């Protein structure tokens, strides 16, 4: 692989980054290769740098860490950047125990997502069933007034429970996301520090 191929491949894998960030990184590696070629061949310098795909994942993960720490970033954007960090972790030359930790983290993320979905299903079920009971109660007023009041009352109680469960939902989601993203960031920093020691 020559310099042009390396830069083109790196650019292709950095397409998720903002243009300014991507241009800075491409300029850095282009100049790095040029400087390295004063003492080594082009192929030796590029072999020393490593795979452009791996570099792109690491750079993207580093950028994602900054994005995660940005208070103004939306939840959707944060969840996307969290996957960038995971891609950076998985691209690292890690030992088997570290891969086990990564696998456990992914399981924890899936379990957390399942908890969020279950929580949402519960408050939606209460709300919908309450609404259904209230409507049924209203529809049976001509036939039986006592049963009608019973169903309407049950319906309002169920809707109230659904509403009360909905209030802490956002806080619950933010808490889970904060725990998972914090753990992934710590793991990524640990991998980066190990890589620095090994180089």
C-alpha positions as CSV (number, residue, x, y, z in Angstrom):
1,X,0.0,0.0,0.0
2,X,1.4,3.4,-0.9
3,X,0.7,6.8,0.7
4,X,-2.2,7.7,-1.7
5,X,-3.9,4.4,-1.1
6,X,-3.4,4.7,2.7
7,X,-4.8,8.2,2.8
8,X,-7.8,7.3,0.5
9,X,-8.6,4.2,2.7
10,X,-8.3,6.3,5.9
11,X,-10.5,9.0,4.5
12,X,-13.2,6.4,3.5
13,X,-13.2,5.0,7.1
14,X,-13.3,8.5,8.7
15,X,-16.5,9.6,6.8
16,X,-18.5,9.7,10.0
17,X,-16.4,12.5,11.4
18,X,-17.0,16.2,10.7
19,X,-15.1,17.4,7.6
20,X,-12.8,19.6,9.6
21,X,-11.7,16.8,12.0
22,X,-11.3,14.4,9.1
23,X,-9.1,16.9,7.1
24,X,-6.9,17.5,10.2
25,X,-6.3,13.8,10.7
26,X,-5.6,13.2,7.0
27,X,-3.2,16.1,6.9
28,X,-1.4,14.7,10.0
29,X,-0.9,11.2,8.6
30,X,0.1,12.6,5.2
31,X,2.8,14.8,6.8
32,X,3.8,11.9,9.1
33,X,4.4,9.6,6.1
34,X,6.3,12.4,4.3
35,X,8.6,12.9,7.3
36,X,9.1,9.2,7.9
37,X,10.2,8.7,4.3
38,X,13.3,10.8,4.9
39,X,14.7,7.8,6.9
40,X,12.7,4.8,5.7
41,X,10.9,3.6,2.6
42,X,7.2,4.5,2.0
43,X,6.1,0.9,2.6
44,X,8.1,0.7,5.9
45,X,6.5,3.9,7.2
46,X,3.0,2.8,6.3
47,X,3.6,-0.7,7.8
48,X,4.8,1.0,11.0
49,X,1.6,3.1,11.2
50,X,-0.7,0.1,10.8
51,X,-4.0,-0.5,9.2
52,X,-5.9,2.6,8.2
53,X,-9.2,0.9,9.2
54,X,-7.8,0.3,12.8
55,X,-6.5,3.9,13.0
56,X,-9.9,5.2,11.8
57,X,-11.7,3.2,14.5
58,X,-9.4,4.5,17.2
59,X,-9.7,8.1,16.0
60,X,-13.5,7.8,15.7
61,X,-13.7,6.3,19.2
62,X,-11.5,9.2,20.6
63,X,-13.8,11.7,18.9
64,X,-16.8,9.8,20.3
65,X,-15.4,10.1,23.8
66,X,-15.3,13.9,23.4
67,X,-18.9,13.8,22.1
68,X,-20.1,11.7,25.0
69,X,-18.7,14.3,27.4
70,X,-20.4,17.1,25.6
71,X,-23.4,18.2,27.7
72,X,-25.3,19.6,24.6
73,X,-25.2,16.3,22.7
74,X,-28.7,14.7,22.2
75,X,-29.5,11.2,23.5
76,X,-29.7,9.8,19.9
77,X,-26.3,11.3,19.0
78,X,-24.9,9.9,22.3
79,X,-26.1,6.4,21.6
80,X,-24.5,6.5,18.1
81,X,-21.2,7.8,19.5
82,X,-21.3,5.0,22.1
83,X,-21.2,2.5,19.3
84,X,-18.2,4.3,17.8
85,X,-16.4,3.9,21.2
86,X,-17.3,0.2,21.1
87,X,-15.9,-0.1,17.6
88,X,-12.7,1.5,18.8
89,X,-12.4,-0.9,21.7
90,X,-13.0,-3.9,19.4
91,X,-10.4,-2.7,16.9
92,X,-7.7,-2.7,19.6
93,X,-5.3,-5.5,19.9
94,X,-6.6,-6.7,23.3
95,X,-5.9,-9.7,25.4
96,X,-8.5,-12.4,26.0
97,X,-9.5,-11.3,29.5
98,X,-10.2,-7.8,28.1
99,X,-12.4,-9.3,25.3
100,X,-14.4,-11.1,28.0
101,X,-15.0,-7.7,29.7
102,X,-16.1,-6.2,26.4
103,X,-18.5,-9.1,25.8
104,X,-19.9,-8.7,29.3
105,X,-20.3,-5.0,28.7
106,X,-22.2,-5.7,25.5
107,X,-24.4,-8.2,27.4
108,X,-25.0,-5.5,30.0
109,X,-26.0,-3.0,27.3
110,X,-28.5,-5.5,25.8
111,X,-29.9,-6.3,29.3
112,X,-30.3,-2.5,30.0
113,X,-32.0,-2.0,26.6
114,X,-34.4,-4.8,27.5
115,X,-35.1,-3.2,30.9
116,X,-35.9,0.1,29.2
117,X,-38.3,-1.6,26.7
118,X,-40.0,-3.7,29.5
119,X,-40.4,-0.5,31.6
120,X,-41.9,1.3,28.6
121,X,-44.2,-1.7,27.9
122,X,-45.5,-1.7,31.5
123,X,-46.5,2.0,31.6
124,X,-47.9,1.9,28.1
125,X,-49.9,-1.2,29.0
126,X,-51.3,0.5,32.1
127,X,-52.3,3.6,30.1
128,X,-53.9,1.7,27.2
129,X,-55.7,-0.8,29.4
130,X,-57.0,2.0,31.6
131,X,-58.2,3.9,28.6
132,X,-59.9,0.8,27.3
133,X,-61.6,0.2,30.7
134,X,-62.8,3.8,30.9
135,X,-64.2,3.6,27.3
136,X,-65.9,0.3,28.1
137,X,-67.4,1.8,31.3
138,X,-68.8,4.7,29.3
139,X,-70.3,2.4,26.7
140,X,-72.2,0.3,29.2
141,X,-73.8,3.3,31.0
142,X,-77.2,2.5,29.5
143,X,-77.1,-1.1,30.6
144,X,-75.7,-1.0,34.1
145,X,-74.7,2.3,35.8
146,X,-72.9,0.7,38.8
147,X,-70.7,-1.5,36.5
148,X,-70.1,1.6,34.4
149,X,-68.7,3.6,37.3
150,X,-66.6,0.6,38.4
151,X,-65.0,0.3,34.9
152,X,-64.5,4.0,34.5
153,X,-62.9,4.2,38.0
154,X,-60.6,1.2,37.3
155,X,-59.7,2.9,34.0
156,X,-58.7,6.2,35.6
157,X,-56.7,4.4,38.3
158,X,-54.8,2.4,35.6
159,X,-54.1,5.5,33.5
160,X,-52.9,7.3,36.7
161,X,-50.5,4.5,37.4
162,X,-49.3,4.5,33.8
163,X,-48.7,8.3,34.1
164,X,-46.9,8.0,37.4
165,X,-44.6,5.3,35.9
166,X,-43.9,7.5,32.9
167,X,-42.5,10.3,35.0
168,X,-39.3,8.6,36.1
169,X,-38.8,6.9,32.7
170,X,-36.5,9.6,31.3
171,X,-34.4,9.6,34.5
172,X,-34.3,5.8,34.4
173,X,-33.0,5.9,30.8
174,X,-30.5,8.6,31.5
175,X,-29.1,6.7,34.5
176,X,-28.7,3.5,32.6
177,X,-27.0,5.3,29.7
178,X,-24.7,7.2,32.0
179,X,-23.6,4.0,33.8
180,X,-23.0,2.1,30.5
181,X,-21.2,5.0,28.7
182,X,-19.0,5.7,31.8
183,X,-18.0,2.1,32.0
184,X,-17.2,1.9,28.3
185,X,-15.2,5.1,28.5
186,X,-13.1,3.8,31.4
187,X,-12.5,0.5,29.5
188,X,-11.4,2.5,26.4
189,X,-9.0,4.7,28.4
190,X,-7.6,1.5,30.0
191,X,-7.0,-0.1,26.6
192,X,-5.4,3.1,25.3
193,X,-3.0,3.4,28.3
194,X,-2.1,-0.3,27.9
195,X,-1.5,0.2,24.2
196,X,0.8,3.2,25.1
197,X,2.8,1.1,27.5
198,X,3.2,-1.8,24.9
199,X,4.4,0.5,22.1
